[in-house]
């Protein structure tokens, strides 16, 4: 840890520019993080060729790296650079359908990627984990980072295991790690990319197109929703706080809303009906979860600024304008 902090200080005092490697930087969350960081940092976006073409913004430096298929040796870091990892194969339903295959490819490539980045001399590594999936069903009271992990699905099991891999490798190498346990992300990119996840995005699409929304279970399960632009500012804040202690930090809103409440907000905000098809409850869906963000706020001052209503309006305009 001392080596890592001293190195960061030397780079800052000498005026040297660290490169920020955003791995998975052209995906739903990664693309917004990349665009946010481009305004103030020297960013290298690492993702598959197809995603890089669809990024929607010109980046001065990029690497064609397809997580799960390509060798991480394509990524050429230098000592003192920062790595931010968003790469992960598959959403929760896909992990339930192929648990062994998804776990093997994700954990294998995560370990190879992190080991390579450490060998190249990165001074800091930020890893995007899942605040809902790793904690499991914790109820509606905000949970802090010391809460025991009780994932209910293979997706959460994989993310929790990846966290342990990362902590072991980086602690042994004395490299600062920051694991961000992110709540249920939402934003217009879920619609643009036609993603198969995201209740808010699906409800907005249902309202604007008339295509029914599948509602799994009773609709009473509650989630902590966080806008993708708030996630991006959290990542930027972590990068810009070089003395932030290594560890795990929740990134959420600190509020939990039920599926029914979200659908009601979409109806009220857009003044449109949301057609619904009721489906049976799925065993891998987390019950209820709400994240305490006191740790990240107390140490950096970061707090979310987007409300769900504001995000719904943003996504609604995307479909109706």
Secondary structure, DSSP 8 states (H G I E B T S, - for coil): -HHHHHHHHHHHHTT---EEEEETTTSHHHHHHHHHHHTTSEEEEEE-HHHHHTSSS--S-EEE--TTTS-GGG----TT-EEEE------HHHHHHSHHHHHHHHHHHHHHHHHHHHHHT-SEEEEEEEHHHHH----SS-B-TTS-----SHHHHHHHHHHHHHHHHHHHHT-EEEEEEE-EEE-THHHHTT-S--HHHHHHHHHHH---EEEETTS--EE-EEEHHHHHHHHHHHHT-TT--SEEEEES-S--EEHHHHHHHHHHHHT----EEEE---TTS-----B--HHHHHHH-------HHHHHHHHHHHHH-
